[in-house]
C-alpha cells in the first residue's frame, strides 16, 4: 500500500499513515520502522507500507511519486 504520514511522535514511535487508495487511517505498528532506512518520519512524507495481522501499518519504506505510479509522472 502507499500513503502519507499524517502524524508521528519520535519519542513514543506512535504515528498514523493515510492510505492513498481509500484514505483510511492506519496506526503504526511498534516495529514499523525496523529494517527500513527511516529513523523518524515527518508529516506529509510519502511511504509504502504493508498491514500486519492487527491491521497496523508496518514495513515502511521510502515512497516517491515515480515509484507510486502518480499520474503524469
ABEGO torsion letter per residue (X at the ends): XBBBBABBBAAAGBBBBBBAAAGBBBBBBAAAABGBABABBBBGBBBBBBBBAAGBBBGBBBBBAAAAGBBGX
